[in-house]
Amino acid sequence: MQKENCTHCRKPIVCNVDDISNCDCQKVELLDETVQFLYDKTQHDCLCNDCLKKFDELTKFSLTNKFPKRPTEMVEGLHFYMENGYFVFTETYHFLKGRCCKNGCRHCVYGIHK
């Protein structure tokens, strides 16, 4: 067992990478689509169970809600919020977008620039 930090929220976790079938993360049931997203589109390593559940909820949401194609389709509080006059895009927005823009966004779900 190794002490790690969740590569999304940075919370300390214990990873059992040497015996993954007995790792705590195996207790979380995930949609196949969530697992595919994590493997194919992110660079996350060890994730805490809370983040795994969050990614699963984002996946479930994405199955019935698509990325807003026009700015008028964006919903404040869901896709973005305002901070000091600037748009700050949410995790939901980034997840629905389907790819990392590599701008180091605050709520990036891809684990690429953290």
C-alpha positions as CSV (number, residue, x, y, z in Angstrom):
1,M,0.0,0.0,0.0
2,Q,1.1,3.5,-0.8
3,K,0.1,6.8,0.5
4,E,-0.9,9.0,-2.4
5,N,-3.0,12.0,-3.1
6,C,-6.1,11.9,-5.3
7,T,-5.0,13.3,-8.6
8,H,-8.2,15.3,-8.9
9,C,-9.0,16.8,-5.5
10,R,-5.6,16.2,-4.0
11,K,-7.1,14.6,-0.9
12,P,-4.7,12.0,0.8
13,I,-5.6,8.4,0.0
14,V,-4.1,5.0,0.5
15,C,-3.6,3.2,-2.8
16,N,-3.2,-0.5,-3.0
17,V,-1.7,-0.5,-6.5
18,D,0.2,-3.7,-5.9
19,D,-3.1,-5.5,-5.2
20,I,-5.6,-3.5,-7.1
21,S,-8.4,-6.0,-6.6
22,N,-8.2,-5.2,-2.9
23,C,-7.8,-1.4,-3.3
24,D,-10.5,0.8,-1.7
25,C,-11.3,2.2,-5.2
26,Q,-12.7,-1.2,-6.2
27,K,-15.6,-0.7,-3.8
28,V,-17.1,2.0,-6.1
29,E,-19.3,0.7,-8.9
30,L,-18.8,2.7,-12.0
31,L,-20.6,2.8,-15.3
32,D,-18.6,1.4,-18.2
33,E,-18.7,4.8,-19.8
34,T,-17.1,6.3,-16.7
35,V,-14.3,3.8,-16.7
36,Q,-13.8,4.4,-20.4
37,F,-13.7,8.2,-19.9
38,L,-11.1,7.9,-17.1
39,Y,-8.9,5.6,-19.2
40,D,-9.3,7.2,-22.6
41,K,-9.6,11.0,-21.8
42,T,-7.8,11.7,-18.6
43,Q,-4.3,11.4,-17.1
44,H,-5.5,10.6,-13.6
45,D,-3.8,8.0,-11.6
46,C,-5.2,7.2,-8.1
47,L,-8.6,8.8,-7.4
48,C,-10.4,8.9,-4.1
49,N,-13.9,7.3,-3.9
50,D,-15.6,10.7,-3.7
51,C,-14.0,11.8,-7.0
52,L,-14.8,8.4,-8.6
53,K,-18.5,8.9,-7.6
54,K,-18.4,12.5,-8.9
55,F,-17.1,11.3,-12.3
56,D,-19.8,8.7,-12.4
57,E,-22.4,11.3,-11.8
58,L,-21.0,13.5,-14.5
59,T,-21.1,10.5,-16.9
60,K,-24.8,9.8,-16.0
61,F,-25.6,13.5,-16.6
62,S,-23.8,13.5,-19.9
63,L,-25.9,10.6,-21.2
64,T,-28.9,12.8,-21.3
65,N,-27.4,16.3,-21.6
66,K,-25.1,17.4,-24.3
67,F,-22.4,20.2,-24.5
68,P,-24.0,23.6,-25.2
69,K,-23.3,24.5,-28.8
70,R,-24.2,28.1,-28.4
71,P,-23.5,30.6,-25.6
72,T,-27.2,31.1,-25.2
73,E,-27.6,27.4,-24.3
74,M,-25.2,27.7,-21.3
75,V,-26.9,27.7,-17.9
76,E,-25.3,29.8,-15.1
77,G,-24.5,27.6,-12.1
78,L,-24.4,24.5,-14.3
79,H,-22.0,25.3,-17.1
80,F,-20.3,28.4,-15.6
81,Y,-20.4,30.9,-12.8
82,M,-19.3,34.5,-12.7
83,E,-16.3,35.6,-10.6
84,N,-15.0,39.2,-10.7
85,G,-16.7,39.7,-14.0
86,Y,-15.1,36.6,-15.6
87,F,-16.8,33.4,-16.7
88,V,-15.5,30.4,-14.7
89,F,-16.4,27.1,-16.4
90,T,-17.6,24.2,-14.1
91,E,-16.5,20.6,-14.1
92,T,-19.8,19.8,-15.8
93,Y,-18.9,22.2,-18.7
94,H,-15.5,20.6,-19.1
95,F,-16.8,17.1,-18.9
96,L,-19.5,17.7,-21.5
97,K,-16.9,19.4,-23.7
98,G,-15.2,16.1,-24.1
99,R,-11.6,17.2,-24.3
100,C,-9.0,19.3,-22.4
101,C,-8.2,22.7,-23.9
102,K,-4.8,22.7,-22.1
103,N,-5.3,26.1,-20.6
104,G,-5.0,24.9,-17.0
105,C,-8.6,25.6,-16.2
106,R,-9.6,25.7,-12.5
107,H,-12.2,23.0,-12.8
108,C,-10.5,20.8,-15.4
109,V,-11.6,17.1,-15.1
110,Y,-8.9,15.7,-17.3
111,G,-6.0,15.8,-14.8
112,I,-3.6,17.0,-17.5
113,H,-2.5,20.4,-16.1
114,K,-2.8,20.0,-12.3
